[in-house]
Amino acid sequence: MALLPMLLAAASPPPPTVEVSVTGLRSAKGQVLVCLTPNRKAFPDCSKDAGSVRMAVKAVDAANFAVHAPAAGTYAIAVVHDENGNNKLDTAIFLPTEGFGFSRNPTITVGPPSFKSASFAVAGDMRQSIRMKYML
């Protein structure tokens, strides 16, 4: 009976992987900050979501990388091209001076897109392509 929990844990599938490709980086400087969250209230700022997956990828490696989702569910991804490596999106006169992008590449008007427009279902391994946008 003591072996049953160990056998069930060994038989459970690994968490899903989202393969991400980022296109349109204007330089290979700095890093790409990545946020994967299931929390609509925390999107796109993952700092408000303890359950989010946050990572930094060198800009030169951002063409293809993997993000491991904690479990199946509905998620959205936000990325920032942090060219100066200060771990945040820099702004000037309320406009981003560094690049940004979102899963499903929603249209950007004023402010970030809604969680709904950037979200996608993760049931197993999958792929997302994100196009960077630069305002300045």
Residue pairs with C-beta under 8 A, 6 or more apart in sequence:
15 68
15 69
15 70
15 71
16 68
16 69
16 71
16 72
16 122
16 123
16 124
16 125
16 126
17 66
17 67
17 68
17 69
17 125
17 126
18 36
18 66
18 67
18 68
18 69
18 75
18 77
18 122
18 125
18 126
18 127
18 128
19 64
19 65
19 66
19 125
19 126
19 127
19 128
20 34
20 64
20 65
20 66
20 67
20 77
20 79
20 127
20 128
20 129
20 130
21 63
21 64
21 127
21 128
21 129
21 130
22 32
22 62
22 63
22 79
22 101
22 129
22 130
22 131
22 132
23 63
23 129
23 130
23 131
23 132
24 99
24 101
24 131
24 132
24 133
25 32
25 59
25 62
25 81
25 99
25 132
26 81
26 99
26 132
26 134
27 59
27 83
28 59
28 60
29 59
29 83
29 84
30 59
30 81
30 82
30 83
30 84
30 85
31 56
31 57
31 58
31 59
31 82
31 85
32 56
32 57
32 58
32 59
32 62
32 79
32 80
32 81
32 82
33 54
33 55
33 56
33 79
33 80
33 82
33 87
33 88
33 89
34 53
34 54
34 55
34 56
34 57
34 65
34 67
34 77
34 78
34 79
35 43
35 44
35 45
35 46
35 52
35 53
35 54
35 77
35 78
35 79
36 46
36 52
36 53
36 54
36 67
36 69
36 75
36 76
36 77
37 43
37 46
37 49
37 51
37 52
37 53
37 75
37 76
37 78
38 51
38 52
38 73
38 74
38 75
39 48
39 49
39 51
39 52
40 76
40 114
40 115
40 116
40 119
41 48
41 49
42 48
42 49
42 52
43 76
43 78
43 112
43 115
43 118
44 76
44 78
44 102
44 112
44 113
44 118
45 78
46 52
46 53
46 54
46 78
51 70
53 67
53 68
53 69
53 70
55 67
56 82
56 87
57 65
59 81
59 83
62 79
62 81
67 77
69 75
69 122
72 122
72 123
72 124
73 121
73 122
74 119
74 120
74 121
74 122
75 103
75 119
75 120
75 122
76 102
76 103
76 104
76 115
76 118
76 119
76 120
77 102
77 103
77 118
77 128
77 130
78 100
78 101
78 102
78 103
78 112
78 118
79 100
79 101
79 102
79 130
79 132
80 88
80 89
80 98
80 99
80 100
81 98
81 99
81 100
81 132
81 134
82 88
82 89
82 98
83 98
83 99
84 90
84 98
89 96
89 98
89 100
90 96
90 97
90 98
91 97
92 136
95 135
95 136
96 134
96 135
96 136
97 135
97 136
98 134
99 132
99 133
99 134
100 132
100 133
101 130
101 131
101 132
101 133
102 112
102 113
102 117
102 118
102 130
103 118
103 119
103 120
103 128
103 130
104 117
104 118
104 119
104 120
104 128
105 129
105 130
105 131
106 113
106 114
106 117
106 118
107 113
107 117
108 133
120 126
120 128
